[in-house]
Amino acid sequence: MTLPRGLRALLPPAAVGVLLLLVWHASVKLTRTTVIPTPAQVLLGLEELAVRGRLLTHARDSLGRVLAGYTLAVVLGVPTGLVMGLHAPSARMAGPVTQLLRPISPLAWSPVAILLFGVEQAATVFLIFLASLFPIVAYTREAVQRVPVRYLRAGRNLGLGPGALLRRVIFPASLPSVLTGLRITLGVAWLVVVAAEMIGVNSGLGYLLIDARNAGKRYDLVVGSMLLIGGIGLVLDLAMRRLERAPAVRWAFTREP
């Protein structure tokens, strides 16, 4: 019997995951360590949090902060990148500032965020916004600049004005690359929220991880939090990849020779 294509694609990573779990369990048992938990202990710890209602609460808070900061960055960053990609003087003026601020670690802004917002959720959202904004601007600008000139000439020859050219040619042609940039940036935003929650809030998966370590040395919850963070990050990435493959955004193009 032939397995469905989707199931066949899942078998190799599933086999690797099972193998890693077996190696993990065997390593703990052979070394007789009392620090590193077994997979079963981690599962029991997560079940404990789920029964108490804390697991869903922490995951919801982290996702909410990412959604808020990332959405603000998309709303501001995509139009800014479009303008910079289409208008050379704007790129010359704002480009150096963007490249100067972009390499700064988002966590380096933590003192500024705390000074502006205090130890509140707004400070975490601000850090996620900064971590997402500059990459989104850069990816969008580059995507627009990579639209082949022949596409623009063809649109103008067909009588398209600036607005119609942007709507019917430039934006659809650059959308696949823009979405790739948005997917990569979403992964960065998820990393930042976990790190930021270790600093200044009392909820979220980052807070759960550091609290489990400091409060009771619950390493089963520490490892469980790490796995949960990775699992949610994987789901977010897969969702963005699925959006990239949507028929409406498949207008890819090749570089102009």
VENVENGI-V594048 format. One record per backbone hydrogen bond with DSSP energy under -1.0 kcal/mol. CO is the residue of the C=O (numbers start at 0). NH is the residue of the N-H. If there is no record, write none. Layout:
[[CO | NH] [CO | NH]]
This chain:
[[3 | 7] [4 | 8] [5 | 9] [6 | 10] [9 | 13] [10 | 14] [11 | 15] [12 | 16] [13 | 17] [14 | 18] [15 | 19] [16 | 20] [17 | 21] [18 | 22] [19 | 23] [20 | 24] [21 | 25] [22 | 26] [23 | 27] [24 | 28] [25 | 29] [26 | 30] [27 | 31] [37 | 41] [38 | 42] [39 | 43] [40 | 44] [41 | 45] [42 | 46] [43 | 47] [44 | 48] [45 | 49] [46 | 50] [47 | 51] [48 | 53] [48 | 54] [52 | 56] [53 | 57] [54 | 58] [55 | 59] [56 | 60] [57 | 61] [58 | 62] [59 | 63] [60 | 64] [61 | 65] [62 | 66] [63 | 67] [64 | 68] [65 | 69] [66 | 70] [67 | 71] [68 | 72] [69 | 73] [70 | 74] [71 | 75] [72 | 76] [73 | 77] [75 | 79] [76 | 80] [77 | 81] [78 | 82] [79 | 83] [80 | 84] [81 | 85] [82 | 86] [86 | 90] [87 | 91] [88 | 92] [89 | 93] [90 | 94] [93 | 97] [94 | 98] [95 | 99] [96 | 100] [97 | 101] [100 | 103] [104 | 107] [105 | 108] [106 | 109] [108 | 112] [109 | 113] [110 | 114] [111 | 115] [112 | 116] [113 | 117] [117 | 119] [120 | 124] [121 | 125] [122 | 126] [123 | 127] [124 | 128] [125 | 129] [126 | 130] [127 | 131] [128 | 132] [131 | 135] [132 | 136] [133 | 137] [134 | 138] [135 | 139] [136 | 140] [137 | 141] [138 | 142] [139 | 143] [140 | 144] [141 | 145] [143 | 146] [147 | 151] [148 | 152] [149 | 153] [150 | 154] [151 | 155] [152 | 156] [153 | 157] [154 | 159] [155 | 158] [160 | 164] [161 | 165] [162 | 166] [163 | 167] [164 | 168] [164 | 169] [165 | 170] [168 | 172] [169 | 173] [170 | 174] [173 | 177] [174 | 178] [175 | 179] [176 | 180] [177 | 181] [178 | 182] [179 | 183] [180 | 184] [181 | 185] [182 | 186] [183 | 187] [184 | 188] [185 | 189] [186 | 190] [187 | 191] [188 | 192] [189 | 193] [190 | 194] [191 | 195] [192 | 196] [195 | 198] [195 | 199] [203 | 207] [204 | 208] [205 | 209] [206 | 210] [207 | 211] [208 | 212] [209 | 213] [210 | 214] [211 | 217] [216 | 218] [217 | 221] [218 | 222] [219 | 223] [220 | 224] [221 | 225] [222 | 226] [223 | 227] [224 | 228] [225 | 229] [226 | 230] [227 | 231] [228 | 232] [229 | 233] [230 | 234] [231 | 235] [232 | 236] [233 | 237] [234 | 238] [235 | 239] [236 | 240] [237 | 241] [238 | 242] [239 | 243] [240 | 244] [242 | 245] [245 | 248] [246 | 249] [249 | 251]]
